[in-house]
Amino acid sequence: MSGFDAPLDELAPAIVTYALERIGLDRPPLDLPRTEADLRAATGATVTAEGIGGMGALRVFTEILAPASLSIDHPLFLAFVPSAPTDAAVLFDLVVGASSLYAGSWLEGAGAVHAENEALRWLADLAGLPLGAGGVFVSGGTNANLSALVAARYRWRQHRPGHERDRGVIVASAGAHSSVRAAAQAMDADVVAVATDEVGRLHGDAVRAVLAAAPAETTERAFALVATAGTTNVGAIDDLSGLAEVAAERDLWFHVDAAYGGAGLAAPSVRPRYDGIERADSFVVDPHKWLFAPFDAAALVYREPAVARAAHTQHAEYLEVLTERPDWNPSDYAFHLTRRARGLPFWFSLATYGTDAYCDAIETTLALTRRVARSIDASEHLELLLEPELSIVVFRRRGWTAAQYRAWSDRLLIDQIGFVVPTTWQGEVALRLCFVNPRTTLDDVEGLLATLA
Ligand SMILES: *Cc1c(COP(=O)(O)O)cnc(C)c1O
């Protein structure tokens, strides 16, 4: 008998009912943030010695906290990279939470890890990686990029006797995600940023030229070339074949950051743009972005998982029982130890609907993006800045200042119409819409664009 044994007769159905109703909402309320002081006044003390009871805490959540947290799956949440998890994925997230799974080791989580690996295999096949490829789901693209780069540096250091402690160099485009720079900082590595072309794409020749002009002292320390397949700002896909070629010439680890854009691998209309990804030493794609999985799930796949394993396995007396076995232990493939089976909701949804449904849903968002671009073209007061490569549209409202963009964005959220924030493109303030939700319609978006008139 413990203090946790209070009966759940009322709470259990209340929670399940709330969850089912929320999952069933096609158009969830967008909601609004509130200040800390405001929230504290509204909730009162919630963590107390006696507790406020499950029903009390649930009421605080449903009535105060949830309405103060944006619904990322709202069809007009188009800022940053939204998320639109499938019903099956979200339902199964409840099961994962209920099942006390430990997915760090095969010994403890074999069944869960097997299913996660099935989902990873689908992604590896889409990219064209060989059968030995494998990896792990981590919390986000940020951890995935860091973990891949740590593996890359490990391999490089293994091959440089006498220079093991040298500071490494990562070559990436100026348009690479901020997490690549953050990883370099955490690893105390340098970044050589190479300029992209006018649509934000990095080319092999540009990297070749920069490396040819760089001092030998720098190029000798280069251990990885990071390509982006779908930049977060505009959705540009680097010239992956050209970059793979340079990586091979220079013996650099070729990492492809497709955290946002990787979903396009499943869409025949854009698949050829990813040619060259099959030569990656590692790649990342976030199912929590454009693959309809709930937070947080980023898939990291290595061509040769053994390198990552050597780089990442933690050794401790109490872990030897795990590390001495030849098992596939997901903990060994990234910078982490304990892990939730966060790939399972994605696996369950893939198993439920089939991969064709994924291809269709991704094509739906791509088709919407192209139609939105045509609507913007046809509008007098809007100017498309870039033909969309994937599902991001970047455009400007003629004559507006940065302050006007911000005021419009704030108003849109206060009026509960949608969530769109300004960005910059080539030094100019612009608007950016990112489509990952197959429930967003052209009518929805045209209504939103009408508020820019
Ligand atoms: C979103 C994104 C990341 C970071 O992913 P998180 O899941 O937010 O950590 C990295 N790279 C690219 C290209 C992204 O779009």
The ligand as an SDF file (V2000), in Angstrom:
LIG
                    3D

 15 15  0  0  0  0  0  0  0  0999 V2000
   14.4100   21.0040  -37.6140 C   0  0  0  0  0  0  0  0  0  0  0  0
   15.7570   20.7910  -38.1770 C   0  0  0  0  0  0  0  0  0  0  0  0
   16.8300   20.3960  -37.3720 C   0  0  0  0  0  0  0  0  0  0  0  0
   16.7070   20.2880  -35.8760 C   0  0  0  0  0  0  0  0  0  0  0  0
   15.7950   19.3030  -35.5540 O   0  0  0  0  0  0  0  0  0  0  0  0
   15.1140   19.2580  -34.1020 P   0  0  0  0  0  0  0  0  0  0  0  0
   14.2550   18.0500  -34.2150 O   0  0  0  0  0  0  0  0  0  0  0  0
   14.3340   20.5390  -33.9890 O   0  0  0  0  0  0  0  0  0  0  0  0
   16.1890   19.1710  -33.0970 O   0  0  0  0  0  0  0  0  0  0  0  0
   18.0440   20.1290  -37.9680 C   0  0  0  0  0  0  0  0  0  0  0  0
   18.1930   20.2720  -39.3010 N   0  0  0  0  0  0  0  0  0  0  0  0
   17.2010   20.6640  -40.1070 C   0  0  0  0  0  0  0  0  0  0  0  0
   17.4490   20.7850  -41.5710 C   0  0  0  0  0  0  0  0  0  0  0  0
   15.9330   20.9360  -39.5760 C   0  0  0  0  0  0  0  0  0  0  0  0
   14.9500   21.3190  -40.3890 O   0  0  0  0  0  0  0  0  0  0  0  0
  1  2  1  0
  2  3  1  0
  2 14  2  0
  3  4  1  0
  3 10  2  0
  4  5  1  0
  5  6  1  0
  6  7  2  0
  6  8  1  0
  6  9  1  0
 10 11  1  0
 11 12  2  0
 12 13  1  0
 12 14  1  0
 14 15  1  0
M  END
$$$$
